[in-house]
Amino acid sequence: MPYPRAMQVDLTLDQKAFVRRAIETGRLHSEEDAVQEALALWEERERQRAEFLLTLEDARASLSRGEGRVVTEESMRRLSSEVKERGRARLLAELTTTP
């Protein structure tokens, strides 16, 4: 099986300076490290993007099944009040049961 050919990557002057500073400060050891890290970050971003798109599809499907709820200023105020009340009740319970 033949070895893969080396890939040539042409960077802009700003990118070259950026990589050079990273090498000089010890952040990276070589230009290849910079390319590998950039690709790893790109892969991670694409994975997150794919996960987000799946979540978005799930949300749209849920809405089309009528499982969504209308969010208004009033409903947000009500929710906020309910969360505060639960928090106060939990804090009060902790304070009264702590020796």
Summary of the structure (lengths in Angstrom):
residues: 99
radius of gyration: 26.1
end to end distance: 72.7
largest distance: 73.6
contacts: 163
relative contact order: 0.04
helix: 72%
strand: 0%
